[in-house]
Amino acid sequence: MADITLYQFAPDEGAESASPFCVKVHRSLGLKGLSYNVRNVLSPKELSRLNPEHKKLPALEIDGTIIVDSTKIIEFLDEKYSETRIYRDDQPWFVSMVEDWADTSLYWFAVYYRWQVSEHFEPFAERAFAKLPVPLKWFVPGVVRKKTLKSLHAQGIGRFSESEVHEQLREHLAWLNDLLGEHEWMSGTEIGAADLAVFPLVRQFALPCMPRCRSLVLEHERLNTWLRAVDAKTSTEHTVSV
Ligand SMILES: N[C@@H](CCC(=O)N[C@@H](CS)C(=O)NCC(=O)O)C(=O)O
C-alpha cells in the first residue's frame, strides 16, 4: 500500500478544505478507495517547499514523490490506479471543457461569494484567521482580502454588482441542472473528472455559511440529488458529508 499524503489548505465549515482544488483531490482519492493522510499547510515557507514553481495547493506526496496541480494529480492517480479511471476515454473533449470551465470560471464565483460579499467574508475571516496571534490577526485578514479583491477585479467578476453575479450564477447552475436531466452524471453514465471538478464548487455555494447564494443551489432538485450521489461515491474518513 502506497504512503499517500495530501497537503492542503485547512478545512472550513462544511468542507474538508477551504480550497475547491484540494476538495477535488480528496474526492478523487475517495473514488479510487485509497487511504491517505492529510496535512494542513500553514506557512508560506512550506508552500514554497511543496510547490516552488507556482506556490499553490493541493500537493500530493506518494511514496516520496510530490505532484502538484489537481489535474496532474488525477492523471497520476489514473496511471497508477487504473481500475477506476477518473479521466475516461468517452467524451474526453467534453470533460476537459467542463473541468476547465469549473476551474477557471465557476471557481471565481466561489471566490467572489467568499471574499467580496461581506456577509460571507466576515465570519469566514473569523474562522480562517482564528489561530493567528495578535497583532497579526488584526491586519492580515484585511491585507489578504485586499489582494483577493484586486484579483477579482482583474479577472472581471469583481466589477459586477452582487445582484448581477447572482443572475450569472443562477444561469450557470440552471445549465448544470439541465445537463443532469439528460443523465445521472455530468458526462454520462459514470462518475468522472467533470463531476469531481464541479462538486466542490456547487457544494460550497450550498453551504449554510453562504446564505446569499445557497438558495440558488437548493432550488434545483437534480443538482441536489447529484451532490448527494457524488458525496456517497467519493467520501473518505477525511471528508465532510453534504
Ligand atoms: N490549477 C491548480 C489551481 C490551484 C489553486 O489555484 N490553488 C489555490 C487555492 S484554491 C492556491 O493555492 N492559492 C494560493 C495563492 O494563490 O497564493 C490546481 O488545479 O490544483
The ligand as a MOL file (V3000), in Angstrom:
LIG
                    3D

  0  0  0     0  0            999 V3000
M  V30 BEGIN CTAB
M  V30 COUNTS 20 19 0 0 0
M  V30 BEGIN ATOM
M  V30 1 N -4.6210 24.6440 -11.2730 0
M  V30 2 C -4.4010 24.4320 -9.8640 0
M  V30 3 C -5.0120 25.5800 -9.0880 0
M  V30 4 C -4.7000 25.5220 -7.6010 0
M  V30 5 C -5.0570 26.8090 -6.9010 0
M  V30 6 O -5.3380 27.8480 -7.5270 0
M  V30 7 N -4.9920 26.7600 -5.5760 0
M  V30 8 C -5.2350 27.9300 -4.7880 0
M  V30 9 C -6.1820 27.6040 -3.6240 0
M  V30 10 S -7.8560 27.4690 -4.1570 0
M  V30 11 C -3.9260 28.3890 -4.1600 0
M  V30 12 O -3.0850 27.5820 -3.8370 0
M  V30 13 N -3.7470 29.6950 -3.9310 0
M  V30 14 C -2.5910 30.1960 -3.2460 0
M  V30 15 C -2.1610 31.5100 -3.7900 0
M  V30 16 O -2.6300 31.8870 -4.8610 0
M  V30 17 O -1.3310 32.1370 -3.1170 0
M  V30 18 C -4.9960 23.0710 -9.4710 0
M  V30 19 O -5.8740 22.5730 -10.1790 0
M  V30 20 O -4.5400 22.4970 -8.4730 0
M  V30 END ATOM
M  V30 BEGIN BOND
M  V30 1 1 1 2
M  V30 2 1 2 3
M  V30 3 1 2 18
M  V30 4 1 3 4
M  V30 5 1 4 5
M  V30 6 2 5 6
M  V30 7 1 5 7
M  V30 8 1 7 8
M  V30 9 1 8 9
M  V30 10 1 8 11
M  V30 11 1 9 10
M  V30 12 2 11 12
M  V30 13 1 11 13
M  V30 14 1 13 14
M  V30 15 1 14 15
M  V30 16 2 15 16
M  V30 17 1 15 17
M  V30 18 2 18 19
M  V30 19 1 18 20
M  V30 END BOND
M  V30 END CTAB
M  END
